[in-house]
Amino acid sequence: MSLAACQNDQAASDSATEGPSSATEDDPTETGGPPTTTDAPTTGDTAATSGDPGDPGDEPPPAGEGEESCDAGDEAFVKRVIPLLQGRKPEGMREVQLLVSAIEQLDAKGQDGRAIVARGLASGDLYLRRWRTFFWEQLKINRLETKSNFNCYSSMTPAADNGDLAAYIRDNDAEGSSFGSSFTMGDVMTSALRLDDLSPMYRADMFARMARPLSGANISQEEFEVNARANYGEIFESSYLGRRSGCLECHTSTESVTYNPDPKYNHFWALPGDFEGAIYGDPKGRPEEELYAAFRWTGFVDDQGSVKPWGWSGSCGRFNPGTSGDILGIPAYLGGALPDGGQLFDIDPLFKTGFATLASEGLMVDGDLTVAPDQALAYLTAVNIANGVWKEMLGYPLTLAHSFPRNEKQREILGELADAFISDSYSLRTLLVEIVTHPYFNQEAPDLCDASSSYHLKPVFDPFSITASDPNMRGNGVGDRVQRYSAWVLIESAMRAMWWELPIQQVGDNEFNYPAVDFLRDQGIFLKDAINGFNGVDFNGLLSWENRLATGNKQSLQGECTGPLGQPCSQYEWIELMLVEASMTQGATVGDIAAAIKDRVITEPTIDGPAEIAAIEGVFGIPLDTPMNQADTGQLEAGARRFAGMLFSTPQFMLSGVPSRDQTPAAVPAFAVPGTDTESLCNLHAPQLLGDQFSWTCGPQGLKLR
């Protein structure tokens, strides 16, 4: 599969223009990477630089250098940012208007309102759950069967309540130190998010996943060891380094078959530094068995072992720090030759010093692009995290399948994000704020945009748009970043909207009853190595989604309960309480109920025109102008549930990238379920957003900054 990904990078449109790098003294920051071969340009290179874009097979010249921005406004920003930062949809237009008001008032005081609101939303329990779940998938933590290690990843202790645990791991070696009380990997992940430093999470996970390797039956211990090392090594390369050994033959940070010294035709824009040479000992990589030997299991993982890293729970693994017991006898290499019988205790110090010096001193690259091994390990991990978070937020990575940017703009953004993330000590909050305040995050839809073209952005989301025959389509537009929300965000958004139970995160090693496992699988949840998830829309997934949610009836996924934001879980569903509130509102009609459901699910409380009215009446089975007190209560509730279930399958609910149009402020529903009214939402958000930096008051009309 690695080789296939490498080959696929040479698309037909690239084949005539991409040859081996030529010897030149060009600055790598200008041309995408330093050429390392002395081969003369091939015929393909000559054609690419001949200046005649009409030659058969030539890629068209890039679009103009101009770049236009078309911001969609604060309301669109709020609608976009809440699901991505907190893993839920807005509570309705009341919450959207509240946060828009906060942004506007902060801007009026000379502050960056969007950045302040985004940083405030990147905190609290919803934020912690949303991003802990995200890193479960990034680190490929199995949710069921042997490798799940429930007692390590899902059990929690008071150590998760603050950032002290993560700070201790950051500052100490895994061997020879003790936090002072037992803790789990679940604690580490939450503590790292509270500390706002992801480096302890990645260091600790290297050891925790060792405790439950991939198992096998009817094989020798040597065969087991080969399989365990390969499984671990492949996950380490993809989840940490963002590299694949199989691709290094064609693409490294110092050379690539898709490099061209002419920036106009260069399709390889690596961040400068010989990272592969530092880590693998050779830019082209090394035999996988030597790299994977660093992840020795036999003789290292030991239920009776003397070392529990940082003094953690024995359920997360006990280890023998000795160097004996390498039954395969393969010399290990990672960031340098490891001692005979090397293991993770030889690797962790590299990450510890690499993360520390990178944050305090920055990346140190010599004139020949040499990088210290510890910094190379830390830097590639940081870049991979930044790229993964950007992809989660905007739908598409800043790299191709070989893990390198294809154009200069992609490299520019990736480098800026990585620098911000690293310089603030691997702060996820800083990284998220950088992303949501980037001009590309909140672009307007083409029909409302004043840009001269619908494709006015650099080709960042779809870098192959440059091959379009129409020059006006060689950039990207807002439509190129439309995506389905990632599976956990999509599912939890539906559950939280209705105050239903969330999915459970994980089941025990020997438990075989994972509630709604087929539903989770069909929506793209990473469950285990063999069911590694996806993010997209397919026919099976849509049928599974509709089958589960179309009736709007309560789902029991047996996880955490939900309710009003910041309040205890509700014993009733939102739709039940909404109908109660509507019944107490004088003059309420069935149409008011439909508007409240639209507001709740897709933040569009308006009902426009006869066609929509007729469609909604068909779902309810009741005319919308019917007074609520004259409607059959059973028929009304069933219709309300069907309408909510239908809205869950709409593009407005399922897709990220283009939010609903700005709504008329007066269209906010006339009633609100307790806990979702403006004053309750203000009392929740104001302390989290504004802290002690500003004075404010909350009232029925919203937030007032003093």
Sequence and secondary structure as in RCSB ss.txt:
>XXXX:A:sequence
MSLAACQNDQAASDSATEGPSSATEDDPTETGGPPTTTDAPTTGDTAATSGDPGDPGDEPPPAGEGEESCDAGDE
AFVKRVIPLLQGRKPEGMREVQLLVSAIEQLDAKGQDGRAIVARGLASGDLYLRRWRTFFWEQLKINRLETKSNF
NCYSSMTPAADNGDLAAYIRDNDAEGSSFGSSFTMGDVMTSALRLDDLSPMYRADMFARMARPLSGANISQEEFE
VNARANYGEIFESSYLGRRSGCLECHTSTESVTYNPDPKYNHFWALPGDFEGAIYGDPKGRPEEELYAAFRWTGF
VDDQGSVKPWGWSGSCGRFNPGTSGDILGIPAYLGGALPDGGQLFDIDPLFKTGFATLASEGLMVDGDLTVAPDQ
ALAYLTAVNIANGVWKEMLGYPLTLAHSFPRNEKQREILGELADAFISDSYSLRTLLVEIVTHPYFNQEAPDLCD
ASSSYHLKPVFDPFSITASDPNMRGNGVGDRVQRYSAWVLIESAMRAMWWELPIQQVGDNEFNYPAVDFLRDQGI
FLKDAINGFNGVDFNGLLSWENRLATGNKQSLQGECTGPLGQPCSQYEWIELMLVEASMTQGATVGDIAAAIKDR
VITEPTIDGPAEIAAIEGVFGIPLDTPMNQADTGQLEAGARRFAGMLFSTPQFMLSGVPSRDQTPAAVPAFAVPG
TDTESLCNLHAPQLLGDQFSWTCGPQGLKLR
>XXXX:A:secstr
 HHHHHHHTS HHHHTT          HHHHSS         HHHHHHTSS TTSTT       S     B  HH
HHHHHHHHHHHSS  S HHHHHHHHHHHHHHHHTTS HHHHHHHHHSSHHHHHHHHHHHHHHHTT  SSSGGG H
HHHT   GGGGSSHHHHHHHHS STT   SS   HHHHHHHHHHHT  HHHHHHHHHHGGGS    SS  HHHHH
HHHHHHHHHHHIIIII   GGGTTTB SS BTT  SSTTT      SS HHHHHHSSTT   HHHHHGGG  TTT
B TT SB GGG  GGG  B   S   TT    BSSSB  TT  HHHHHHHHHHHHHHHHHH     TT    HHH
HHHHHHHHHHHHHHHHHHHSS SS TTSS SSHHHHHHHHHHHHHHHHTTS HHHHHHHHHTSTTTTB  GGG  
SSSS  B SSS GGGGG SSGGGSSB GGGG EE  HHHHHHHHHHHHT   B S   TT    TTHHHHHHHT 
  BTTB    S  HHHHHHHHHHHTT      BS    STTS   SS HHHHHHHHHHTSTT BHHHHHHHHHHH
HHS     HHHHHHHHHHHHTS TTSBGGGS HHHHHHHHHHHHHHHTTSHHHHEESS      GGGS S   TT
SSHHHHHHHHHHHHHTTTS EEEETTEEEE 
